[in-house]
Amino acid sequence: MAEVQQQPIGSVGQDGQTEITSNDSSMTHEEPPQNGQAGVEEIVAEGSSFVHGEPTQDDNGPPKVDSKVEVIHEKVTKQVIKEGHGEKPSKYSTCFLHYKAWTESTQHKFEDTWQEQQLTEVVLGKEKKQMTGLAIALSSMKAGERALLHVGWELGYGEEGSFSFPNVPPKADIIYEVELVGFDETKEGKARSDMTVEERISTADRRRMDGNNLFKEDKLEEAMQQYEMAIAYMGDDFMFQLFGKYQDMAMAVKNPCHLNMAACLIKLKRYEEAIAQCSIILAEDQNNVKALFRRGKARSELGQTDAAREDFTKARKLAPEDKAIAKELRVLAEHDKIVYQKQKELYKGLFGPRPEPKKPKTVTSWFVVFWQWLISLFYGLFRRERVKSE
């Protein structure tokens, strides 16, 4: 695997090791950041559950689906919730999926991988006995397809059920809401746990590069599926075992996938999910410029201007020459001016103009002047008579 080169925000190097480039100018970076801040990020935790958004609400049990019922097997039926794309998995394919499971008789939900924030891996032909019905349905699905499944107890937890974990009664038919995120074709049907370190990193890297190609074709949902599966190969249990060059190789594959998903989510206007992806990275690497920038962009789009300004300001300190960051800060400054003017006009309208002080009126009545003259006249006559008498 080629050595990772430092790249500007939102870019992809010739070796394909760094992040995708967005056509949105707000997610590009024209000048290289200082001190390598936009290079390879630190290892982060998985967060694959954020990619596809929230699954169908299950407050009242399994979702209601009106699509046609397909009989996949005598004990397995399927109703499509969302159409998939491409081919269907073949024998020994390694499938990556999210699902919820209910017992049909009680409507009790006993498993939810969306809530657990972990993709489930099923190798067709080598699945666990209780997943036989689920595996049969998966073989009929395309990548990205979401469906409602009904599986008979014979192909589920059987005659005895399971009272430990999960809590399933005897002879319990199962209802699944399942999404096939994607699959890998492997002749030998290898699970992740059976792969060597090189095989897992190589497979994840191929997924990442496939995601980059799909992004360039503007197939954003499909690109995110590839990134999510790449992250699944780089699980925490696997990463904790790595050190030295293998850790560097794995980091160069895994970390860009979170940022690439954030870029896709911003283009899809799924800003809260983009914030979540960036926050996963920033929880481990608080000075990651790309994560700060993309989280700031998503927050700005949601109107969270104070939080966005905080992200952009911190990113600018780390990459002071970055023109895209400076542009976003200017946009926020203009927004603040507009808000201030609107508030000023609003307050002016509520309270009205300040009243002018009243000027005292000058007494100029002719009647008053006349009485003053008359009193003066009488006073003068009175004084003259008094002088004569003396």
Sequence and secondary structure as in RCSB ss.txt:
>XXXX:A:sequence
MAEVQQQPIGSVGQDGQTEITSNDSSMTHEEPPQNGQAGVEEIVAEGSSFVHGEPTQDDNGPPKVDSKVEVIHEK
VTKQVIKEGHGEKPSKYSTCFLHYKAWTESTQHKFEDTWQEQQLTEVVLGKEKKQMTGLAIALSSMKAGERALLH
VGWELGYGEEGSFSFPNVPPKADIIYEVELVGFDETKEGKARSDMTVEERISTADRRRMDGNNLFKEDKLEEAMQ
QYEMAIAYMGDDFMFQLFGKYQDMAMAVKNPCHLNMAACLIKLKRYEEAIAQCSIILAEDQNNVKALFRRGKARS
ELGQTDAAREDFTKARKLAPEDKAIAKELRVLAEHDKIVYQKQKELYKGLFGPRPEPKKPKTVTSWFVVFWQWLI
SLFYGLFRRERVKSE
>XXXX:A:secstr
        TT   TTS S    SSGGG  SS  GGGTTS        GGGTT      TTSS    S  EEEETT
EEEEEEE  BS    TT EEEEEEEEEETTTTEEEEEHHHHT  EEEETTS  GGGHHHHHHHTT  BT EEEEE
E GGGTTTTT BSSSS B TT  EEEEEEEEEEE  TT   GGGS HHHHHHHHHHHHHHHHHHHHTT HHHHHH
HHHHHHHHT HHHHTT  HHHHHHHHHHHHHHHHHHHHHHHHTT HHHHHHHHHHHHHH TT HHHHHHHHHHHH
HTT HHHHHHHHHHHHHHSTT HHHHHHHHHHHHHHHHHHHHHHHHHHHHH S            HHHHHHHHHH
HHHHHHHHHHHHHH 
